[in-house]
């Protein structure tokens, strides 16, 4: 049986290929469970009304104008405001970029 060994201080850590694959599969399964909650929420709220709320991004000093789409009390989508001078509909300010 092939094993992977790694010396960690005074302890030796050994794991077989089979144990490694079983552990990896368990981690992938555990991580995918988090997406089930979103999928069930999306299906429940498929026909829910959507409110378009103007807001700003606080990520930097530019304060880009955005629209937040709220469905059932949760933000569902964000897009830039095309009428804004700074970001012109994008997420980042286009005119403040410095070209080399």
Secondary structure, DSSP 8 states (H G I E B T S, - for coil): --EEEEEETTEEEEEEHHHHHHHHHHHHHHHHHHHHHHHHHHHHTTTS-EEEEEEE--SSTT--EEEEEEETTEEEEEEE-TT-TTTTTSSS-STT----
